[in-house]
């Protein structure tokens, strides 16, 4: 618990107090936001705002986590390192995209296929590492089973080791690319993706800490041993989740309306990847429908809009997608859209955490 609180506090202090220094540095480097011509007209006033704020979050998380481990003497867990690997890896993909945008002064950086290839490389590397380092009991952080609030009796290895591993890699890649792109799509208004990510990643602080207290590898009571969790290093996951939440809270101080700095793809891809990593390592993959519900809604609006546009040869359901732009064009103030979407995201996260606990209560 001390390490968890320490990691969160250090990350928060780092991003809260040092973000202004990074803002000045990024502006000096010319890392300013480029605004799409076809976006809402009100957004053109944001042109030149410092971007690539994900760099601050990633550095803050690394500082908070490893310093907390040093101070408390707690063990650095394999599961936590896997989440950090995912964040840094996808953050690098996003950085290349952001850098090309600022250098070319256009709203398109990496081509779509190139970005997806980068995401797939990181996702597959993560998946391989997740099943390569078993704990003393022989259990690996990753699982070849599909999970909801714990592993379901659906194991890819029933198809044989070769096909099973291939399906596991494909499943992991699907989750990672989906979550990272979903957060990226949501990152369109000041503070929207940052606040929504605080709720989503914050849920893994609760889930990880609960799994640690009810771990099959700990001193769980005999009367509840039959429903213990075989998640590897859940406390380590909770600690790194706390570090990310702390960094996000400090960053949100500067990212809320009117934002002085944006996440950029560096931040949105890193955060989405972290959410996917937490879901995989806590064995709660399908629970993402609730925990990442707001991101699902945002991505779904884009998919529906494009499909309807093609089917009807030019007609639209929304004034603009993602759906947060639809409400902007209907006359809602940006801060109103963000606040109401935070409420929706928070309620969906609460439903996810409630479902997680309800399974334990009813088991």
Secondary structure, DSSP 8 states (H G I E B T S, - for coil): -HHHHHHHHHHHHHHHHHHHHHHHHHHHHT-B----TTS-GGGGGGTT-B--THHHHHHHHHHHHHHHHHHH-----HHHHHHHHHHHHHHHHHHHHHHHHHHHTSS--S-HHHHHHHHHHHHHHHHHHHTT---TTS--SS-SEEESSSEEEEEGGGG-HHHHHHHHHHHHHHHHHHHHHHHHHHTTSTTHHHHHHHHHHHHHHHHHHHHHHTBTTTT--GGGGGG-B--TTHHHHHHHHHHHHHHHHHHHHHHSSS-SB--HHHHHHHHHHHHHHHHHHTT-STTHHHHTHHHHHHHHHHHHHHHHHHHTTS--SSSSSSHHHHHHHTT--HHHHHHHHHHHHHHHHHHHHHHHHHHHHH-
